Each structure stands twice: as C-alpha cells, then as structure tokens.
C-alpha cells in the first residue's frame, strides 16, 4: 500500500535552475517525487537563470541531468517525458528587468507559489524585491533559500532584514539538508515516540555525545569559496549545530514548526562559550592521493581550517557536565557522519570475571547510509559460561517496513514540505542568528591571533590534537569507518 499523499498543485520557480545544485539535487529529487505520485500531474516547475534558452532546451538539459545524477530513473523513459512536460524556462537576470513579465504570465492563480533561490546569497535581495515589484509573489508565496546564510552574525542579520522587507518569517524556508534526512527525523520519533529513551536522556545516564561529519573529498574546485569560509562556517554553524539541537532539545509540547524551533533555539542559547584556543583546527597536507589544502585552495598562506574538533557544554539542568564532542573534516579516512549517544558504564557487574566495560551506545548514522543501532550487552552464545559481548541491535527496520518505504532524499522531502507549508525542518531566522552569535567570537579569536591550523595527513582521522581532546577526558572518538 502506498502511503504517498499528493501535495497541492504548485508552481515552483527555481532561480538558478541551470546551476549545479538544481541539476544534481533539486530536479532529480522532484522527478522521484513525480514518479512516486506525490507531485501532482498539474504541478509546474519553472527554471529561471541568466542563459538564453527555450522550454525544449531546458527539458533537454534536465533530461541529461537526471540521466547523470538521478538514481533509478533510466529504465522509465515514459515517466521522464511526462515529468519534463511539467518544466518551463524563463531567462531572467536577477539584477535586470527582462523576463519578469513572462514569468508573471506563466504563474497560475489558486495554486501554491514557491520560489527556490538556488543562487548566490548576494542575489537574494534583488530577487525578493523584483518578485514583489512585478507582483509575482504575494503574502501566500513561499521562498526557499540555500546556505550559506551569512558569514557572521552581522551579515545574517542583514540578510534576514532584506528578506523581511518583502516576506513574513512564515514564508521563508531556510534549507539545511541535514534536517531532511530520514534518520534525523527518526531521531525525534525515537526520542519522543518511545517510553524507553527519554527517561534516560539526561546527565544521569548519558556519559557524552559525539557528532562526527567526515568527508573524503577535499576542496578542489571550490577552493576559493571554501577558503573564505572554513569548517566552522561551512559545517558547524549550520549542520552540526542543528544536529546538536535535535539531540539536546527539551521535548516540544507538540510537533509543530514553531514549538520545535523554540526548543532548538533554547539549546543554542544555552551553549556555553568556547575559547578559541580550545578548538582543534586542522588543514590537510599533501599526500600520494592528492595536493595539500593550500594547493587546492590556491592560497599558499591560507590559515583556513579544513578540520575542526571541539568540546562544548549546554548549561541547563538536563545536560549539566555532559560534554558534547563535535568534529568535521575534509579528506578524512572515510565518508561517514554519525551521532553517538554514549551512555554511562554500569556501576557494578554481577558477572564474575567480567572486567570489560559495557556501555550502551545509540548510534545514528547519516552517511554514507542512513540507519540507527543500539549497542546492547548480551550473553555470548555457546557453552562458554556467562560471557558478555556487546552487539548492535539494528534499529533501521528496513525489513519490517518493506522496500516501498525507501527514504526520499533530503532535498525532495524538504521541497515537498515547502509545498505543504510545513516549516518544522527549516531553520528560523533567530536560530541562525543565535548560532552565529555563538561561533563569531571563536572565529574572531582565531583571526585576531592568526591562528595556524595543524597539518594532518589526508586519509586519517585528523590531527593528533583531536585525539588528545578526548584522551584528556579519558574518552575516545568512535572509529570513522
Ligand atoms: P552554480 O554556480 O552552479 O549555479 C548558479 C545558478 O545561478 C546558475 O543557474 C546561474 O545561471 C544562476 N545565476 C547566476 N547569476 C544570476 C543572475 N544574476 N540572475 C539569475 N540567475 C543567475 O551554483 P550552485 O552550486 O547551483 O549553487 C547555488 C546556490 O546554492 C548557492 O547559493 C550555493 O551556495 C548554494 N549551495 C549549493 C550546493 C551545491 O551542492 N552545489 C550546496 C549547498 C548550497
């Protein structure tokens, strides 16, 4: 039985519709939703970008993009033709006057209007203004904006103010695709849908939390962009802090966008400041497999971090003295993202000769595959007496739920949420600002003293100092695999 419920009919305009993100993620994702029956047959997708092109040219471009970046689409050529018929194209320069009338004529009344700003943030203001000036957007329309949302608190505030001139907060969908992952939502279901976890979800039973987002790729190809950013701005301020919020937040009273986001905001506000010198910063060195960060970034004197590890605390009753360790890096050992909730050791073992440490660990994997498991201690099977062994209890339940329940990719799920008008998995303006308010002093501290990141060998788990950060506390990082 399919549980896919079609969304309302929509006109979705993708500014930057010819760009990398649109071709790699947005349109292949929309095609999957079309195939699943969730996208109504009358829905329309309008690509808008600077290049001169007609509908046929755009359809061909997207056909090729889906063949290249889509997953299982190739076998169903019929489906793709019907999907491509839903596509239109208008040549528009965000800063110019051409194309707007044509766009307005394409938009239909009585359907959901959404505008995806898949362009550089410097164009957001111009787009918002022109959408209003040409009476294309109204009080019901929705806009979707991509990261980066600012590069510090001041620029994020300015961006929020620009958007607020033309759109109400309830119309603005700031995407963080980490929140669109099935497992991230499953984390909330696990916490708040079971009696088993929430009673233990506090400093009495949890020893510490680890969040790791490791990538194997370097910054080649986007080095000049990344070099102005670094791991704190590019990964921590948004993705890792969002994950931390979902782990640490108090139970919201309802699963409603503002109630959930209120609780997330409280977590960010309760984060204790971290001293700049307490953060481990790293930069990958040249190896047999590739050039150094500085070569990739084309900046021989770059002090930007491609790796970062830090320990932080949330100053509230629930999390008193529980450390949160977070790390992220490029050119690491494996592509792997995991949140690990490490419970405390047993106070006492009744089993003679059992000297091993047994602890429960709830592991939430986001990449490369999504899944959850709970490490539990059981008796080692066989006649060897009462010997204990720790094994993972698989909580992915793919078998129980069947193949039909295959998770949609984060982007496609989030776009459908936009059409449905559900902001729960999008960042609110005040959350983004609070996150910058926490990271800004750390980044400013590094800049003020020209902090030099430690070199680390590509294909490893980062600099030695990151290991020390844990070892000093008598703990160790989970293996990146
Ligand atoms: P891109 O350079 O590949 O594409 C940019 C698009 O914007 C093109 O379609 C181009 O025609 C259009 N454009 C540029 N100037 C324009 C103008 N003046 N008027 C109208 N259209 C114009 O960029 P991208 O990688 O697709 O990224 C788009 C946005 O998404 C950026 O803000 C980026 O930071 C963000 N983002 C991208 C990725 C990714 O994986 N590519 C991931 C996260 C966030």
Boltz pocket constraint, residues with backbone or C-beta under 6 A from the ligand:
constraints:
  - pocket:
      binder: B
      contacts: [[A, 15], [A, 16], [A, 17], [A, 18], [A, 19], [A, 20], [A, 21], [A, 22], [A, 48], [A, 49], [A, 50], [A, 51], [A, 92], [A, 93], [A, 94], [A, 95], [A, 117], [A, 118], [A, 119], [A, 120], [A, 121], [A, 123], [A, 146], [A, 147], [A, 148]]
      max_distance: 6.0
